């Protein structure tokens, strides 16, 4: 694996964009240092991509160097990184083609240092990296080792049993699906000083379950474009500003923000205002203490009978039902209501799935009645990205017939 790095190191040039498609491992710390010491920028490529997906991403990114298990190559159509860029990260692509967020050194350093300050993490505290290095959450764990000199243990893939053996790790970062799997496997999480949970909304029941098991959970909010989580448990990290626009959109301004999307000036102009605010596309509110509460994606709101319903709010309630293993909520056209609220549910026991009436009753106990689902669709699984995010636009695309319409 690392013979490939020795092959490319002498030929690296300032301004190169180095696409790295190698399995995660501890040697990545030295790899990042080598790339940055050469004045080049890093683009991590997810090892789990299929060959067509990988080829499409490389075609979009146009790196000047590609480093993989087969060796190093320098494509003839490579496009150098913009001056000052040290890192390019592909977004998750939940809403379509992934974009390529570019960062300078100041942004990356600010993200790592602000997190360490908020967590009270010392340079000697060990971090466990079990997220993919091609995603900003996993990469930021690795960069604790590069920038702070912290010891970092890197797992090639997520495995609860392997995590259970890391008894000297004090911090880690996971997505909610991974946290649930750790708890299901009975892993002792009490040794972690903090477990950062991001990438998707953290259900309240899952947080309560983790805390009962002795875990200190910190829910993070951020995007690839903000260089990861910049709001911890509703509180912005040092140097981060949060504002809610007139349309309800969460806006972020921080030293951690991307410079823009690589070779995409139109996309950059749509995401970043001239005065430096990132338009997240998420809807949120600030409470009386100034804490941020994320309510959902602006483009995912359901309008039913003239009322606005946020899928995440309904999902949080339905997920607590004992017959529900996983749930996604969305809208479908309805001749009477405009849209109707639909729940796609993975049952805990397929032999005893929940009924629509049961779910409506559970929702009505905590939500306004118009927010309760009017249709139930039972599914074996929900579509997710490789990092565990729900691919909401694919939910119900080819699903089975609905279990029924409960009316009012």
N, C-alpha and C positions, 0 to 999 in steps of 0.2 A: 504493500500500500504506500509506504512512505518513500519507497524508491522513486515513485512518481514525482514527489516533491523535490528530491535531489536532482532530478532531471531538469525541472523547470526553473529552479532557483537561480542559476547563473544567467538565465535569459530574461528574467523579469525586468521590466522597464518602468520608470515613473509614468503614471497615467494608465497603466494596464488595468483592465477589468478581468479578474481571475475568477472564472466559474469553477467551483470545486464540487465534484460529485463523487465523494468518498464516504465510506461508512463512518458514523460518529465514533469518536474515541478520544482518549486523553491527549494524543498527539496533535489534535486540532488547535490546542493552545499555542504550540510552537508554529504551526502552520499560519495562523492569523498574524503572529508576530513577524514571520518571514515576509508575508505579503505586504504588511504595512511598513516594515523597515525598507522595503524596496520602493516605497512611494506608490504602490499599487492599491487597487480597491478590490474588495472581496464580494463575490456573489455565491452564497451557498445554494446548492441544488439538492432538492429532496431525493434521497436514495430510493424512495418508494414510488417515484413516478414511473409510469410505463415508458418504453422507448418513444412512442409518439408524443406523449406529454413532455418528456424531456427535450425532444427535438423542437417542439413548438416553443418551449420556454427559451431555449438557446437562440432560436431564430428571432424571437422578440427582443432578447437582451443584447445580442451581438457582442459577446465578450471577446477580448483580444487573446485570452488564453483559456483553454479548457483543460482542467486537471481531473482525471478519472482513474479508475483501477488499471485501465489499459495504457496509461501514460499521459503525457502532456502534448497538446497540440496548440498551434496558433492559427486560428481560422483566417482566411484571406479577407473576409468581409467584417472583421472585428471593428468595433467603434470604441475608442478610448473613453475612459471615465472622464467626466467633467472635472476640471481642476478643483481640488479640495475634497472631492468625494473619496471616502474610505470604505464605504459599505453600501451595497445594493441588496434589498430584500424583496422577494416576491410576496405580494399580498395573498391572502387565503383563496381569493377567487370565488367566494360564496355567491357573488352577484354577477358572475361572468368570467371573462378572461382576467387572470391575475395582472396587477400592475406592478411596477418595479420602483419601489421607494428608495431614493438615494439620500444618504446621510453624510455629513462631514464629521470630523473627529470631535468637534465641540459637542455635537448632539449626542453622540454615542457616550462620551465621557460624562455628560450631564445626566443621562439616563441611569448609568451605573452608579454614579456617586450619590444622586438623589435617593435612589432606592436604598443604598447602604445606610445613608443617614436616617431615613425613615424607619428602617428596621433595627437600627442599632447594631448592624453587623460589623464585626471586626475583620481585619484582613486574614486572621488565622482561622476563621470559621469555615468549615467545609461546606460546600454546596454539592447537591446531587442534581445532575442534569439527566432527565429521562424524557425530555421533550425533543422533537426533531430539531437539529441545528439549522435547518433551512427556514424555520419559523422564528419570529422575533423573540418569543418567549424562551425557547431553548437556547438561542444564540446569546441572549443577555445573561443567562446563567454561565455559559462558557466565558463570556467576556469579563466576568468577575475575576477569573484566573488571569486573563490577559492584562487587564488594566489595574487590578487591585492586588494581584499576586495571591489571591485566595486559592486554597486547594479546591479543586473541582474533580469530582468523579463523574465520568461520562459513560452512560449506558448506551449500547448500540440500539436497543429498542426498549420500550416500556414493558416491564415484567414485575408484577407485584412481589413475587418471591425474591427477585434480585433486589428490589427496593428494601425489603425486610432485612436483608443482610447488611445494609449500610447504616450501622448503628452509630457511627461517629459523625454522620451528616447533620448539620444544624439548620440548613435551609434547602428548600426545593421549590419548584414551580410545576404546576400541573393544570390540566383542564378539568372541569367537573366530572366528566366521564371517568377519568383516571382516578380521581379522588374516590368516587363510588366503588371502583374496582379494588382499590386499596383497602377500603373498609370491608367490602364483601369477603376479601381474602384474610381478614383478621390481622392485618399488618399493624404493629404498634407504632403509632405516629406521635406518641408523647415526647419522643426525644428531639423532635424538630422545634426550634425556637419560632419558626414561622413557615407555613406552607402557603405560597402564593397561588391563588386560584384565579385564572382568567381565561380569555378566549371565548367564553360563553357565559350567560347568566348563571349564577350559583343559586340553585333552589334553596329556600330557607330550611326545608326539612333535611337536606343533605348537609348544610352547614351545622345545624343542630346535632345531627348524628355524629359528625366529625368531632365537634367540641365535646360531646358526651364521652367520646372515645379518648379524650385527652389531647386533641390536636388544637394548635393555635392557627386558625385559618384567617388569611387576609385576602379579601376579595379585591381584585384589581380591575381597573377599567382603563382601556387604552386601545390603540389600533397599531397596526404595523407602521402607519404614517406618523404616529407620535413616538416611535421607538419603544413600543410596548406600553405596559401599564404605567400611567402617570397619576392615577387617582387610587388611593388605597382606602378601602372601607369608606368610600364617599369623600375622603379628604385629599385634596390635591397635594402632590409632592412639592417640596420647596422649589420655588421658581415657576410653578405651573399656575396658569390662570384658567378659570372655567367661567363661561358665560352661556346663558340660554338666549338664543335669538328669538325674534318675534314669531317665527314659525315653530318654536319649540325645539329647534336643533341645538344640540350641544356643540359649543365652540371651544377649542383649546388653543392656548398660546403658551409656548414654553421653549426653552433652549433645546429641548429634545426633538423638536419637529423635523421632519424630512426637509431637504432642500427643494424637493419636487419629485415628480416621476421621471424616470430616465427616458429621454427622447420623446417626451409626451407633453409639450407645452400646453395643449388644450386641456388635458386632464389635470395638470398642475394648476392652471388658472381656475378650474372649477372647484378644486379642493382647498386652495389657499387664497385668502383675501390679501389685498395689497398691504394691509396693516398687520399681516402676520398671523391671522387666525385660521386654524384648521377647521373646516366644516365637516364634522364627523358623519353626518347623515343619520345619527342617532337622536332620538327624542329623550329629553330628560327634564327634571325639575330640581331646583335647589331648595332645601327645607329651611326652616328658620335659623338653623345653626350653620347654614352654608354648605351642608353636605349634599353631594350629588346623588340623585336617584335616577337610574336609567330605566326608561319605560319601554323602549323598543326602537326599531328602525322606522324612520319616518315613512318610507315607502312600503311598509308592511302593515300599517294601521288598517283596520277593518271598519268600514262605515256601514252600519246596519240601522235602518230606521232613523237615519239622521244622527245617530250617536257614534262616537269613535271608540273603538275597542282595540286595546293593545294586546297582541298575542301572548307576549311574555307574562303579562299579568294573569291571564287565564291559565296558561301553562303551569304557573307556580302553584295555583290552587289545585288543579287536576292532578298534578304530579304527586300530591300528598295522599291521594286515594290509594288504599292498599291494593286495589286490583290493577293499578296502572304502573307499569314498569318504566315506560317512556311516553311522552306525549308531545305533539306539535299542533299548534292551532293556527288556522288561516281562514281566509274568506273565500266563498264561492258566490257567483251571481245568484240573485234571488229575485223573482218577479215582484214580490211584495215588499221586501225589506231593502232592496238594492244589493246587499250582500248578507249572507248568513254566516254565523260563526260555526266553523267545522273543527272537530277534534280528531286527529289521527292518533290512534293509541296502540302501543305495543302492550298487550296484557301481561300481567305478572304470571298468570296461569292461562294459557290458551284454552284450556278446557272449561274455565270459569271466567270469561271476560266480563268487564263492566258493561252495564246497559246505558243507553243514553239517559234514561230517567235517573239512574244513580248518579251519573256525572252532573246532570243539571241540578239535582238536589244538592250535591256537594258544592257546586259553584254558587248557587243561590244563597248558601249560608254565609258566604264571605264577599260576594260581588253583587252588583246590581243585576237584576234578572236579564236585562238585554245582553249582558256579557256571557251568559251561559251558552254552551254549544247547542245548536239546533240540529246538528248532524254528527254522527259518530261513524268513523271508518276504522275498522280493526286492521292492523298491518303487522307483518312479522318483524319489521325493522324500520328505522327511520334513516333517510340518506344523510350522511355526514361527510365532512371533509376529512382528510387524513389527520388533521389536528383535533378532530372531535367536534367541530362546529356544525350545527344543524344547517343543512342546505335547504332552506325553507322553500325556495322556488321549485325544488324537485319533489316536495311533499305532495302526494296525490296525483302526480303526473300520469302514472299508470296504475293507480291503486285499485283495489277491489271495490265492489259495489258498496254503498253506504249501508250502515246498520239500521238506518231509519231516521226520520225527521220527527222530533218531539213536539213541534208546534210551540205554542205559548204555554 
